[in-house]
Structure formats: C-alpha cells, structure tokens
Amino acid sequence: MAGSKPKPRREKKPKAGAFGQSRRRYCYFCKEKIDEVDYKNFSSLRRFMSDKGKIRSRRITGACRRHQRQVAVAIKRAREMALLPYVSR
C-alpha cells in the first residue's frame, strides 16, 4: 500500500435550482425603499401569504431578515384586525 497512487478526485457539479438556474431574489421592501411594513396595507401583505393563509418563508419571498420579521408581525396584526384571514377555505 505504500506505493499506491491516490485516487483522482471527482469534479463537483455546480448546484442549480429547480429548473437549472438559480436566480437571486432581492427584498421587495429594500428595492422600493420602504422602511417600515404597515399592517394596514393588506393588499401588499397578500403576496407574502400562501393561498392557504400561511406566511411564506424568506427563502420563498426573497425578503431580507429585517423586513421578513416586519412582514410576519404585520400579517399577524392584520389578522387580529380582521383585514386578513387566518385560514382560507
């Protein structure tokens, strides 16, 4: 075994997204220069919810950490004020 050659390493394939290309998502609120997310603007909060009424994750929405937290709090407040549904049928 002392004179054996090391095995050649396999080349790693580049990781791609679901359809072959990964695309960088940018935060909607940073792009529009919105500092605070308002719970009364429920029409814009709808895009951060699934059709079942769940809050979508950062990975899906592309929001930055700061704005994703604000979105979550705003959605919860809008639900409490009956502007958004908790569950949709």
PyMOL Python script that loads the backbone (N, CA, C, O; Angstrom):
from pymol import cmd

cmd.read_pdbstr("""\
ATOM      1  N   MET A   1       0.809  -1.194   0.000  1.00  0.00           N
ATOM      2  CA  MET A   1       0.000   0.000   0.000  1.00  0.00           C
ATOM      3  C   MET A   1       0.854   1.260   0.000  1.00  0.00           C
ATOM      4  O   MET A   1       0.355   2.333  -0.337  1.00  0.00           O
ATOM      5  N   ALA A   2       2.101   1.159   0.361  1.00  0.00           N
ATOM      6  CA  ALA A   2       2.940   2.345   0.441  1.00  0.00           C
ATOM      7  C   ALA A   2       3.195   2.951  -0.928  1.00  0.00           C
ATOM      8  O   ALA A   2       3.384   4.164  -1.025  1.00  0.00           O
ATOM      9  N   GLY A   3       3.208   2.145  -2.002  1.00  0.00           N
ATOM     10  CA  GLY A   3       3.497   2.660  -3.323  1.00  0.00           C
ATOM     11  C   GLY A   3       2.250   2.931  -4.152  1.00  0.00           C
ATOM     12  O   GLY A   3       2.374   3.216  -5.343  1.00  0.00           O
ATOM     13  N   SER A   4       1.066   2.856  -3.582  1.00  0.00           N
ATOM     14  CA  SER A   4      -0.161   3.051  -4.365  1.00  0.00           C
ATOM     15  C   SER A   4      -0.415   4.529  -4.634  1.00  0.00           C
ATOM     16  O   SER A   4      -0.074   5.392  -3.826  1.00  0.00           O
ATOM     17  N   LYS A   5      -1.018   4.799  -5.781  1.00  0.00           N
ATOM     18  CA  LYS A   5      -1.316   6.175  -6.173  1.00  0.00           C
ATOM     19  C   LYS A   5      -2.648   6.609  -5.573  1.00  0.00           C
ATOM     20  O   LYS A   5      -3.564   5.798  -5.440  1.00  0.00           O
ATOM     21  N   PRO A   6      -2.760   7.894  -5.208  1.00  0.00           N
ATOM     22  CA  PRO A   6      -4.059   8.371  -4.702  1.00  0.00           C
ATOM     23  C   PRO A   6      -5.083   8.428  -5.828  1.00  0.00           C
ATOM     24  O   PRO A   6      -4.742   8.681  -6.983  1.00  0.00           O
ATOM     25  N   LYS A   7      -6.324   8.193  -5.480  1.00  0.00           N
ATOM     26  CA  LYS A   7      -7.404   8.225  -6.460  1.00  0.00           C
ATOM     27  C   LYS A   7      -7.646   9.660  -6.929  1.00  0.00           C
ATOM     28  O   LYS A   7      -7.592  10.587  -6.121  1.00  0.00           O
ATOM     29  N   PRO A   8      -7.909   9.851  -8.206  1.00  0.00           N
ATOM     30  CA  PRO A   8      -8.221  11.221  -8.663  1.00  0.00           C
ATOM     31  C   PRO A   8      -9.572  11.662  -8.108  1.00  0.00           C
ATOM     32  O   PRO A   8     -10.516  10.876  -8.035  1.00  0.00           O
ATOM     33  N   ARG A   9      -9.643  12.908  -7.728  1.00  0.00           N
ATOM     34  CA  ARG A   9     -10.889  13.426  -7.159  1.00  0.00           C
ATOM     35  C   ARG A   9     -11.885  13.715  -8.257  1.00  0.00           C
ATOM     36  O   ARG A   9     -11.535  14.158  -9.351  1.00  0.00           O
ATOM     37  N   ARG A  10     -13.148  13.449  -7.929  1.00  0.00           N
ATOM     38  CA  ARG A  10     -14.217  13.749  -8.873  1.00  0.00           C
ATOM     39  C   ARG A  10     -14.493  15.244  -8.885  1.00  0.00           C
ATOM     40  O   ARG A  10     -14.417  15.903  -7.848  1.00  0.00           O
ATOM     41  N   GLU A  11     -14.809  15.773 -10.044  1.00  0.00           N
ATOM     42  CA  GLU A  11     -15.167  17.181 -10.126  1.00  0.00           C
ATOM     43  C   GLU A  11     -16.600  17.366  -9.633  1.00  0.00           C
ATOM     44  O   GLU A  11     -17.487  16.575  -9.952  1.00  0.00           O
ATOM     45  N   LYS A  12     -16.806  18.407  -8.861  1.00  0.00           N
ATOM     46  CA  LYS A  12     -18.144  18.683  -8.341  1.00  0.00           C
ATOM     47  C   LYS A  12     -18.960  19.419  -9.380  1.00  0.00           C
ATOM     48  O   LYS A  12     -18.473  20.342 -10.032  1.00  0.00           O
ATOM     49  N   LYS A  13     -20.193  19.006  -9.527  1.00  0.00           N
ATOM     50  CA  LYS A  13     -21.097  19.668 -10.449  1.00  0.00           C
ATOM     51  C   LYS A  13     -21.660  20.909  -9.765  1.00  0.00           C
ATOM     52  O   LYS A  13     -21.925  20.888  -8.563  1.00  0.00           O
ATOM     53  N   PRO A  14     -21.843  21.975 -10.512  1.00  0.00           N
ATOM     54  CA  PRO A  14     -22.440  23.161  -9.883  1.00  0.00           C
ATOM     55  C   PRO A  14     -23.888  22.903  -9.506  1.00  0.00           C
ATOM     56  O   PRO A  14     -24.653  22.328 -10.280  1.00  0.00           O
ATOM     57  N   LYS A  15     -24.251  23.335  -8.314  1.00  0.00           N
ATOM     58  CA  LYS A  15     -25.617  23.140  -7.850  1.00  0.00           C
ATOM     59  C   LYS A  15     -26.530  24.144  -8.527  1.00  0.00           C
ATOM     60  O   LYS A  15     -26.208  25.328  -8.630  1.00  0.00           O
ATOM     61  N   ALA A  16     -27.651  23.666  -8.977  1.00  0.00           N
ATOM     62  CA  ALA A  16     -28.599  24.537  -9.669  1.00  0.00           C
ATOM     63  C   ALA A  16     -29.940  24.470  -8.968  1.00  0.00           C
ATOM     64  O   ALA A  16     -30.184  23.590  -8.142  1.00  0.00           O
ATOM     65  N   GLY A  17     -30.798  25.405  -9.306  1.00  0.00           N
ATOM     66  CA  GLY A  17     -32.135  25.453  -8.721  1.00  0.00           C
ATOM     67  C   GLY A  17     -33.029  24.386  -9.315  1.00  0.00           C
ATOM     68  O   GLY A  17     -32.555  23.445  -9.951  1.00  0.00           O
ATOM     69  N   ALA A  18     -34.322  24.539  -9.102  1.00  0.00           N
ATOM     70  CA  ALA A  18     -35.283  23.534  -9.546  1.00  0.00           C
ATOM     71  C   ALA A  18     -35.327  23.412 -11.068  1.00  0.00           C
ATOM     72  O   ALA A  18     -35.577  22.326 -11.591  1.00  0.00           O
ATOM     73  N   PHE A  19     -35.089  24.510 -11.783  1.00  0.00           N
ATOM     74  CA  PHE A  19     -35.199  24.479 -13.232  1.00  0.00           C
ATOM     75  C   PHE A  19     -33.862  24.727 -13.915  1.00  0.00           C
ATOM     76  O   PHE A  19     -33.827  25.189 -15.055  1.00  0.00           O
ATOM     77  N   GLY A  20     -32.767  24.428 -13.235  1.00  0.00           N
ATOM     78  CA  GLY A  20     -31.480  24.526 -13.875  1.00  0.00           C
ATOM     79  C   GLY A  20     -30.733  25.819 -13.620  1.00  0.00           C
ATOM     80  O   GLY A  20     -29.520  25.863 -13.826  1.00  0.00           O
ATOM     81  N   GLN A  21     -31.392  26.858 -13.187  1.00  0.00           N
ATOM     82  CA  GLN A  21     -30.729  28.112 -12.905  1.00  0.00           C
ATOM     83  C   GLN A  21     -31.187  28.636 -11.560  1.00  0.00           C
ATOM     84  O   GLN A  21     -32.376  28.618 -11.242  1.00  0.00           O
ATOM     85  N   SER A  22     -30.230  29.101 -10.776  1.00  0.00           N
ATOM     86  CA  SER A  22     -30.615  29.733  -9.518  1.00  0.00           C
ATOM     87  C   SER A  22     -30.621  31.244  -9.747  1.00  0.00           C
ATOM     88  O   SER A  22     -29.693  31.800 -10.335  1.00  0.00           O
ATOM     89  N   ARG A  23     -31.661  31.884  -9.284  1.00  0.00           N
ATOM     90  CA  ARG A  23     -31.820  33.310  -9.504  1.00  0.00           C
ATOM     91  C   ARG A  23     -31.861  34.003  -8.158  1.00  0.00           C
ATOM     92  O   ARG A  23     -32.604  33.589  -7.268  1.00  0.00           O
ATOM     93  N   ARG A  24     -31.076  35.047  -7.999  1.00  0.00           N
ATOM     94  CA  ARG A  24     -31.014  35.783  -6.744  1.00  0.00           C
ATOM     95  C   ARG A  24     -32.275  36.615  -6.597  1.00  0.00           C
ATOM     96  O   ARG A  24     -32.629  37.393  -7.483  1.00  0.00           O
ATOM     97  N   ARG A  25     -32.954  36.440  -5.456  1.00  0.00           N
ATOM     98  CA  ARG A  25     -34.139  37.237  -5.179  1.00  0.00           C
ATOM     99  C   ARG A  25     -33.730  38.408  -4.306  1.00  0.00           C
ATOM    100  O   ARG A  25     -32.920  38.255  -3.392  1.00  0.00           O
ATOM    101  N   TYR A  26     -34.288  39.574  -4.585  1.00  0.00           N
ATOM    102  CA  TYR A  26     -33.989  40.755  -3.810  1.00  0.00           C
ATOM    103  C   TYR A  26     -35.211  41.166  -3.009  1.00  0.00           C
ATOM    104  O   TYR A  26     -36.352  40.932  -3.408  1.00  0.00           O
ATOM    105  N   CYS A  27     -34.943  41.778  -1.883  1.00  0.00           N
ATOM    106  CA  CYS A  27     -36.011  42.188  -0.972  1.00  0.00           C
ATOM    107  C   CYS A  27     -36.862  43.269  -1.639  1.00  0.00           C
ATOM    108  O   CYS A  27     -36.346  44.291  -2.091  1.00  0.00           O
ATOM    109  N   TYR A  28     -38.163  43.029  -1.691  1.00  0.00           N
ATOM    110  CA  TYR A  28     -39.102  43.972  -2.304  1.00  0.00           C
ATOM    111  C   TYR A  28     -39.081  45.306  -1.564  1.00  0.00           C
ATOM    112  O   TYR A  28     -39.125  46.362  -2.196  1.00  0.00           O
ATOM    113  N   PHE A  29     -39.013  45.272  -0.243  1.00  0.00           N
ATOM    114  CA  PHE A  29     -39.083  46.488   0.568  1.00  0.00           C
ATOM    115  C   PHE A  29     -37.801  47.296   0.476  1.00  0.00           C
ATOM    116  O   PHE A  29     -37.849  48.526   0.473  1.00  0.00           O
ATOM    117  N   CYS A  30     -36.658  46.631   0.401  1.00  0.00           N
ATOM    118  CA  CYS A  30     -35.397  47.349   0.228  1.00  0.00           C
ATOM    119  C   CYS A  30     -35.334  47.981  -1.152  1.00  0.00           C
ATOM    120  O   CYS A  30     -34.839  49.097  -1.309  1.00  0.00           O
ATOM    121  N   LYS A  31     -35.834  47.270  -2.149  1.00  0.00           N
ATOM    122  CA  LYS A  31     -35.824  47.772  -3.522  1.00  0.00           C
ATOM    123  C   LYS A  31     -36.712  49.009  -3.661  1.00  0.00           C
ATOM    124  O   LYS A  31     -36.363  49.958  -4.364  1.00  0.00           O
ATOM    125  N   GLU A  32     -37.864  48.990  -2.986  1.00  0.00           N
ATOM    126  CA  GLU A  32     -38.802  50.115  -3.043  1.00  0.00           C
ATOM    127  C   GLU A  32     -38.495  51.187  -1.995  1.00  0.00           C
ATOM    128  O   GLU A  32     -39.209  52.185  -1.900  1.00  0.00           O
ATOM    129  N   LYS A  33     -37.442  50.984  -1.215  1.00  0.00           N
ATOM    130  CA  LYS A  33     -37.014  51.904  -0.148  1.00  0.00           C
ATOM    131  C   LYS A  33     -38.113  52.138   0.884  1.00  0.00           C
ATOM    132  O   LYS A  33     -38.383  53.273   1.277  1.00  0.00           O
ATOM    133  N   ILE A  34     -38.749  51.034   1.319  1.00  0.00           N
ATOM    134  CA  ILE A  34     -39.781  51.085   2.351  1.00  0.00           C
ATOM    135  C   ILE A  34     -39.125  50.695   3.671  1.00  0.00           C
ATOM    136  O   ILE A  34     -38.591  49.594   3.803  1.00  0.00           O
ATOM    137  N   ASP A  35     -39.168  51.605   4.653  1.00  0.00           N
ATOM    138  CA  ASP A  35     -38.511  51.338   5.934  1.00  0.00           C
ATOM    139  C   ASP A  35     -39.353  50.451   6.835  1.00  0.00           C
ATOM    140  O   ASP A  35     -38.850  49.473   7.387  1.00  0.00           O
ATOM    141  N   GLU A  36     -40.617  50.778   6.989  1.00  0.00           N
ATOM    142  CA  GLU A  36     -41.494  50.043   7.889  1.00  0.00           C
ATOM    143  C   GLU A  36     -42.630  49.403   7.100  1.00  0.00           C
ATOM    144  O   GLU A  36     -43.201  50.022   6.203  1.00  0.00           O
ATOM    145  N   VAL A  37     -42.951  48.159   7.444  1.00  0.00           N
ATOM    146  CA  VAL A  37     -44.060  47.443   6.808  1.00  0.00           C
ATOM    147  C   VAL A  37     -45.318  47.765   7.609  1.00  0.00           C
ATOM    148  O   VAL A  37     -45.343  47.605   8.829  1.00  0.00           O
ATOM    149  N   ASP A  38     -46.363  48.219   6.916  1.00  0.00           N
ATOM    150  CA  ASP A  38     -47.589  48.651   7.578  1.00  0.00           C
ATOM    151  C   ASP A  38     -48.653  47.558   7.480  1.00  0.00           C
ATOM    152  O   ASP A  38     -48.898  47.026   6.397  1.00  0.00           O
ATOM    153  N   TYR A  39     -49.281  47.224   8.598  1.00  0.00           N
ATOM    154  CA  TYR A  39     -50.292  46.171   8.614  1.00  0.00           C
ATOM    155  C   TYR A  39     -51.571  46.584   7.890  1.00  0.00           C
ATOM    156  O   TYR A  39     -52.358  45.728   7.486  1.00  0.00           O
ATOM    157  N   LYS A  40     -51.784  47.896   7.724  1.00  0.00           N
ATOM    158  CA  LYS A  40     -52.995  48.367   7.064  1.00  0.00           C
ATOM    159  C   LYS A  40     -52.938  48.199   5.550  1.00  0.00           C
ATOM    160  O   LYS A  40     -53.968  48.239   4.877  1.00  0.00           O
ATOM    161  N   ASN A  41     -51.743  48.012   5.021  1.00  0.00           N
ATOM    162  CA  ASN A  41     -51.574  47.789   3.586  1.00  0.00           C
ATOM    163  C   ASN A  41     -51.672  46.282   3.320  1.00  0.00           C
ATOM    164  O   ASN A  41     -50.688  45.641   2.951  1.00  0.00           O
ATOM    165  N   PHE A  42     -52.864  45.734   3.511  1.00  0.00           N
ATOM    166  CA  PHE A  42     -53.034  44.282   3.453  1.00  0.00           C
ATOM    167  C   PHE A  42     -52.954  43.740   2.038  1.00  0.00           C
ATOM    168  O   PHE A  42     -52.697  42.551   1.849  1.00  0.00           O
ATOM    169  N   SER A  43     -53.170  44.589   1.040  1.00  0.00           N
ATOM    170  CA  SER A  43     -53.065  44.096  -0.340  1.00  0.00           C
ATOM    171  C   SER A  43     -51.625  43.722  -0.688  1.00  0.00           C
ATOM    172  O   SER A  43     -51.399  42.759  -1.421  1.00  0.00           O
ATOM    173  N   SER A  44     -50.644  44.473  -0.168  1.00  0.00           N
ATOM    174  CA  SER A  44     -49.248  44.105  -0.421  1.00  0.00           C
ATOM    175  C   SER A  44     -48.807  42.939   0.475  1.00  0.00           C
ATOM    176  O   SER A  44     -47.886  42.201   0.125  1.00  0.00           O
ATOM    177  N   LEU A  45     -49.458  42.779   1.616  1.00  0.00           N
ATOM    178  CA  LEU A  45     -49.108  41.653   2.502  1.00  0.00           C
ATOM    179  C   LEU A  45     -49.608  40.323   1.947  1.00  0.00           C
ATOM    180  O   LEU A  45     -49.082  39.268   2.300  1.00  0.00           O
ATOM    181  N   ARG A  46     -50.615  40.365   1.084  1.00  0.00           N
ATOM    182  CA  ARG A  46     -51.163  39.139   0.488  1.00  0.00           C
ATOM    183  C   ARG A  46     -50.108  38.360  -0.287  1.00  0.00           C
ATOM    184  O   ARG A  46     -50.141  37.130  -0.314  1.00  0.00           O
ATOM    185  N   ARG A  47     -49.172  39.067  -0.918  1.00  0.00           N
ATOM    186  CA  ARG A  47     -48.150  38.376  -1.710  1.00  0.00           C
ATOM    187  C   ARG A  47     -47.170  37.593  -0.840  1.00  0.00           C
ATOM    188  O   ARG A  47     -46.443  36.742  -1.351  1.00  0.00           O
ATOM    189  N   PHE A  48     -47.137  37.867   0.471  1.00  0.00           N
ATOM    190  CA  PHE A  48     -46.269  37.154   1.393  1.00  0.00           C
ATOM    191  C   PHE A  48     -46.998  36.029   2.119  1.00  0.00           C
ATOM    192  O   PHE A  48     -46.474  35.452   3.072  1.00  0.00           O
ATOM    193  N   MET A  49     -48.223  35.719   1.657  1.00  0.00           N
ATOM    194  CA  MET A  49     -49.006  34.632   2.236  1.00  0.00           C
ATOM    195  C   MET A  49     -49.299  33.596   1.159  1.00  0.00           C
ATOM    196  O   MET A  49     -49.433  33.928  -0.019  1.00  0.00           O
ATOM    197  N   SER A  50     -49.396  32.340   1.576  1.00  0.00           N
ATOM    198  CA  SER A  50     -49.767  31.294   0.627  1.00  0.00           C
ATOM    199  C   SER A  50     -51.274  31.338   0.407  1.00  0.00           C
ATOM    200  O   SER A  50     -51.985  32.090   1.074  1.00  0.00           O
ATOM    201  N   ASP A  51     -51.751  30.533  -0.526  1.00  0.00           N
ATOM    202  CA  ASP A  51     -53.186  30.517  -0.791  1.00  0.00           C
ATOM    203  C   ASP A  51     -53.972  29.915   0.365  1.00  0.00           C
ATOM    204  O   ASP A  51     -55.179  30.132   0.473  1.00  0.00           O
ATOM    205  N   LYS A  52     -53.305  29.162   1.228  1.00  0.00           N
ATOM    206  CA  LYS A  52     -53.968  28.611   2.412  1.00  0.00           C
ATOM    207  C   LYS A  52     -53.944  29.570   3.596  1.00  0.00           C
ATOM    208  O   LYS A  52     -54.588  29.316   4.614  1.00  0.00           O
ATOM    209  N   GLY A  53     -53.203  30.673   3.469  1.00  0.00           N
ATOM    210  CA  GLY A  53     -53.161  31.667   4.536  1.00  0.00           C
ATOM    211  C   GLY A  53     -51.911  31.619   5.384  1.00  0.00           C
ATOM    212  O   GLY A  53     -51.807  32.362   6.361  1.00  0.00           O
ATOM    213  N   LYS A  54     -50.959  30.769   5.042  1.00  0.00           N
ATOM    214  CA  LYS A  54     -49.721  30.678   5.816  1.00  0.00           C
ATOM    215  C   LYS A  54     -48.745  31.764   5.378  1.00  0.00           C
ATOM    216  O   LYS A  54     -48.767  32.205   4.229  1.00  0.00           O
ATOM    217  N   ILE A  55     -47.888  32.191   6.306  1.00  0.00           N
ATOM    218  CA  ILE A  55     -46.862  33.177   5.997  1.00  0.00           C
ATOM    219  C   ILE A  55     -45.727  32.454   5.274  1.00  0.00           C
ATOM    220  O   ILE A  55     -45.205  31.451   5.762  1.00  0.00           O
ATOM    221  N   ARG A  56     -45.352  32.977   4.106  1.00  0.00           N
ATOM    222  CA  ARG A  56     -44.277  32.357   3.334  1.00  0.00           C
ATOM    223  C   ARG A  56     -42.930  32.684   3.946  1.00  0.00           C
ATOM    224  O   ARG A  56     -42.765  33.723   4.585  1.00  0.00           O
ATOM    225  N   SER A  57     -41.957  31.788   3.749  1.00  0.00           N
ATOM    226  CA  SER A  57     -40.634  31.951   4.344  1.00  0.00           C
ATOM    227  C   SER A  57     -39.773  32.907   3.532  1.00  0.00           C
ATOM    228  O   SER A  57     -40.111  33.255   2.401  1.00  0.00           O
ATOM    229  N   ARG A  58     -38.667  33.323   4.114  1.00  0.00           N
ATOM    230  CA  ARG A  58     -37.725  34.219   3.445  1.00  0.00           C
ATOM    231  C   ARG A  58     -37.169  33.590   2.184  1.00  0.00           C
ATOM    232  O   ARG A  58     -36.943  34.270   1.183  1.00  0.00           O
ATOM    233  N   ARG A  59     -36.955  32.307   2.240  1.00  0.00           N
ATOM    234  CA  ARG A  59     -36.396  31.574   1.095  1.00  0.00           C
ATOM    235  C   ARG A  59     -37.314  31.700  -0.119  1.00  0.00           C
ATOM    236  O   ARG A  59     -36.844  31.774  -1.254  1.00  0.00           O
ATOM    237  N   ILE A  60     -38.613  31.723   0.123  1.00  0.00           N
ATOM    238  CA  ILE A  60     -39.585  31.817  -0.958  1.00  0.00           C
ATOM    239  C   ILE A  60     -39.805  33.275  -1.373  1.00  0.00           C
ATOM    240  O   ILE A  60     -39.816  33.584  -2.565  1.00  0.00           O
ATOM    241  N   THR A  61     -39.981  34.170  -0.397  1.00  0.00           N
ATOM    242  CA  THR A  61     -40.328  35.550  -0.703  1.00  0.00           C
ATOM    243  C   THR A  61     -39.139  36.375  -1.159  1.00  0.00           C
ATOM    244  O   THR A  61     -39.303  37.313  -1.940  1.00  0.00           O
ATOM    245  N   GLY A  62     -37.949  36.045  -0.688  1.00  0.00           N
ATOM    246  CA  GLY A  62     -36.762  36.814  -1.041  1.00  0.00           C
ATOM    247  C   GLY A  62     -36.581  38.059  -0.191  1.00  0.00           C
ATOM    248  O   GLY A  62     -35.718  38.886  -0.485  1.00  0.00           O
ATOM    249  N   ALA A  63     -37.376  38.206   0.853  1.00  0.00           N
ATOM    250  CA  ALA A  63     -37.254  39.374   1.723  1.00  0.00           C
ATOM    251  C   ALA A  63     -36.025  39.234   2.619  1.00  0.00           C
ATOM    252  O   ALA A  63     -35.613  38.125   2.960  1.00  0.00           O
ATOM    253  N   CYS A  64     -35.449  40.372   2.993  1.00  0.00           N
ATOM    254  CA  CYS A  64     -34.308  40.325   3.908  1.00  0.00           C
ATOM    255  C   CYS A  64     -34.826  39.986   5.312  1.00  0.00           C
ATOM    256  O   CYS A  64     -36.033  39.982   5.555  1.00  0.00           O
ATOM    257  N   ARG A  65     -33.910  39.707   6.215  1.00  0.00           N
ATOM    258  CA  ARG A  65     -34.298  39.255   7.549  1.00  0.00           C
ATOM    259  C   ARG A  65     -35.127  40.302   8.279  1.00  0.00           C
ATOM    260  O   ARG A  65     -36.138  39.979   8.903  1.00  0.00           O
ATOM    261  N   ARG A  66     -34.698  41.549   8.198  1.00  0.00           N
ATOM    262  CA  ARG A  66     -35.389  42.630   8.905  1.00  0.00           C
ATOM    263  C   ARG A  66     -36.824  42.794   8.410  1.00  0.00           C
ATOM    264  O   ARG A  66     -37.758  42.896   9.205  1.00  0.00           O
ATOM    265  N   HIS A  67     -36.985  42.818   7.097  1.00  0.00           N
ATOM    266  CA  HIS A  67     -38.320  43.022   6.549  1.00  0.00           C
ATOM    267  C   HIS A  67     -39.193  41.780   6.675  1.00  0.00           C
ATOM    268  O   HIS A  67     -40.414  41.899   6.782  1.00  0.00           O
ATOM    269  N   GLN A  68     -38.596  40.599   6.664  1.00  0.00           N
ATOM    270  CA  GLN A  68     -39.400  39.387   6.839  1.00  0.00           C
ATOM    271  C   GLN A  68     -40.023  39.351   8.234  1.00  0.00           C
ATOM    272  O   GLN A  68     -41.168  38.931   8.400  1.00  0.00           O
ATOM    273  N   ARG A  69     -39.268  39.792   9.226  1.00  0.00           N
ATOM    274  CA  ARG A  69     -39.823  39.865  10.582  1.00  0.00           C
ATOM    275  C   ARG A  69     -40.954  40.881  10.645  1.00  0.00           C
ATOM    276  O   ARG A  69     -41.985  40.627  11.268  1.00  0.00           O
ATOM    277  N   GLN A  70     -40.765  42.025  10.005  1.00  0.00           N
ATOM    278  CA  GLN A  70     -41.812  43.046   9.989  1.00  0.00           C
ATOM    279  C   GLN A  70     -43.053  42.550   9.252  1.00  0.00           C
ATOM    280  O   GLN A  70     -44.177  42.844   9.660  1.00  0.00           O
ATOM    281  N   VAL A  71     -42.855  41.803   8.175  1.00  0.00           N
ATOM    282  CA  VAL A  71     -43.979  41.237   7.427  1.00  0.00           C
ATOM    283  C   VAL A  71     -44.760  40.273   8.305  1.00  0.00           C
ATOM    284  O   VAL A  71     -45.991  40.304   8.319  1.00  0.00           O
ATOM    285  N   ALA A  72     -44.056  39.417   9.039  1.00  0.00           N
ATOM    286  CA  ALA A  72     -44.722  38.439   9.899  1.00  0.00           C
ATOM    287  C   ALA A  72     -45.560  39.137  10.969  1.00  0.00           C
ATOM    288  O   ALA A  72     -46.701  38.749  11.218  1.00  0.00           O
ATOM    289  N   VAL A  73     -45.000  40.157  11.596  1.00  0.00           N
ATOM    290  CA  VAL A  73     -45.730  40.897  12.635  1.00  0.00           C
ATOM    291  C   VAL A  73     -46.914  41.633  12.018  1.00  0.00           C
ATOM    292  O   VAL A  73     -47.998  41.664  12.602  1.00  0.00           O
ATOM    293  N   ALA A  74     -46.714  42.228  10.837  1.00  0.00           N
ATOM    294  CA  ALA A  74     -47.792  42.965  10.180  1.00  0.00           C
ATOM    295  C   ALA A  74     -48.931  42.038   9.773  1.00  0.00           C
ATOM    296  O   ALA A  74     -50.099  42.406   9.894  1.00  0.00           O
ATOM    297  N   ILE A  75     -48.607  40.846   9.293  1.00  0.00           N
ATOM    298  CA  ILE A  75     -49.649  39.882   8.920  1.00  0.00           C
ATOM    299  C   ILE A  75     -50.432  39.456  10.150  1.00  0.00           C
ATOM    300  O   ILE A  75     -51.657  39.340  10.103  1.00  0.00           O
ATOM    301  N   LYS A  76     -49.729  39.224  11.247  1.00  0.00           N
ATOM    302  CA  LYS A  76     -50.406  38.815  12.483  1.00  0.00           C
ATOM    303  C   LYS A  76     -51.315  39.925  13.005  1.00  0.00           C
ATOM    304  O   LYS A  76     -52.407  39.653  13.503  1.00  0.00           O
ATOM    305  N   ARG A  77     -50.869  41.168  12.892  1.00  0.00           N
ATOM    306  CA  ARG A  77     -51.714  42.295  13.320  1.00  0.00           C
ATOM    307  C   ARG A  77     -52.919  42.455  12.403  1.00  0.00           C
ATOM    308  O   ARG A  77     -54.027  42.720  12.871  1.00  0.00           O
ATOM    309  N   ALA A  78     -52.710  42.297  11.106  1.00  0.00           N
ATOM    310  CA  ALA A  78     -53.815  42.416  10.155  1.00  0.00           C
ATOM    311  C   ALA A  78     -54.827  41.297  10.357  1.00  0.00           C
ATOM    312  O   ALA A  78     -56.025  41.507  10.166  1.00  0.00           O
ATOM    313  N   ARG A  79     -54.364  40.117  10.737  1.00  0.00           N
ATOM    314  CA  ARG A  79     -55.288  39.020  11.053  1.00  0.00           C
ATOM    315  C   ARG A  79     -56.122  39.361  12.273  1.00  0.00           C
ATOM    316  O   ARG A  79     -57.326  39.107  12.309  1.00  0.00           O
ATOM    317  N   GLU A  80     -55.469  39.943  13.276  1.00  0.00           N
ATOM    318  CA  GLU A  80     -56.160  40.298  14.515  1.00  0.00           C
ATOM    319  C   GLU A  80     -57.233  41.364  14.262  1.00  0.00           C
ATOM    320  O   GLU A  80     -58.285  41.359  14.900  1.00  0.00           O
ATOM    321  N   MET A  81     -56.954  42.267  13.333  1.00  0.00           N
ATOM    322  CA  MET A  81     -57.902  43.331  12.994  1.00  0.00           C
ATOM    323  C   MET A  81     -58.902  42.887  11.936  1.00  0.00           C
ATOM    324  O   MET A  81     -59.706  43.699  11.478  1.00  0.00           O
ATOM    325  N   ALA A  82     -58.873  41.632  11.540  1.00  0.00           N
ATOM    326  CA  ALA A  82     -59.771  41.017  10.547  1.00  0.00           C
ATOM    327  C   ALA A  82     -59.594  41.618   9.149  1.00  0.00           C
ATOM    328  O   ALA A  82     -60.538  41.646   8.359  1.00  0.00           O
ATOM    329  N   LEU A  83     -58.377  42.101   8.845  1.00  0.00           N
ATOM    330  CA  LEU A  83     -58.080  42.566   7.496  1.00  0.00           C
ATOM    331  C   LEU A  83     -57.612  41.400   6.613  1.00  0.00           C
ATOM    332  O   LEU A  83     -57.811  41.410   5.398  1.00  0.00           O
ATOM    333  N   LEU A  84     -56.991  40.405   7.240  1.00  0.00           N
ATOM    334  CA  LEU A  84     -56.531  39.209   6.546  1.00  0.00           C
ATOM    335  C   LEU A  84     -57.099  37.981   7.250  1.00  0.00           C
ATOM    336  O   LEU A  84     -57.311  38.015   8.462  1.00  0.00           O
ATOM    337  N   PRO A  85     -57.346  36.910   6.524  1.00  0.00           N
ATOM    338  CA  PRO A  85     -57.881  35.711   7.166  1.00  0.00           C
ATOM    339  C   PRO A  85     -56.766  34.887   7.842  1.00  0.00           C
ATOM    340  O   PRO A  85     -55.611  34.903   7.418  1.00  0.00           O
ATOM    341  N   TYR A  86     -57.150  34.186   8.885  1.00  0.00           N
ATOM    342  CA  TYR A  86     -56.218  33.221   9.488  1.00  0.00           C
ATOM    343  C   TYR A  86     -56.069  32.018   8.578  1.00  0.00           C
ATOM    344  O   TYR A  86     -54.959  31.535   8.350  1.00  0.00           O
ATOM    345  N   VAL A  87     -57.189  31.535   8.059  1.00  0.00           N
ATOM    346  CA  VAL A  87     -57.220  30.371   7.188  1.00  0.00           C
ATOM    347  C   VAL A  87     -58.196  30.673   6.057  1.00  0.00           C
ATOM    348  O   VAL A  87     -59.251  31.264   6.286  1.00  0.00           O
ATOM    349  N   SER A  88     -57.850  30.271   4.848  1.00  0.00           N
ATOM    350  CA  SER A  88     -58.815  30.410   3.754  1.00  0.00           C
ATOM    351  C   SER A  88     -59.234  29.010   3.306  1.00  0.00           C
ATOM    352  O   SER A  88     -58.425  28.082   3.291  1.00  0.00           O
ATOM    353  N   ARG A  89     -60.482  28.874   2.949  1.00  0.00           N
ATOM    354  CA  ARG A  89     -61.012  27.557   2.616  1.00  0.00           C
ATOM    355  C   ARG A  89     -60.804  27.225   1.175  1.00  0.00           C
ATOM    356  O   ARG A  89     -61.194  26.147   0.727  1.00  0.00           O
TER     357      ARG A  89
END
""", "prot")
cmd.dss("prot")
cmd.show_as("cartoon", "prot")
cmd.util.cbc("prot")
cmd.orient("prot")
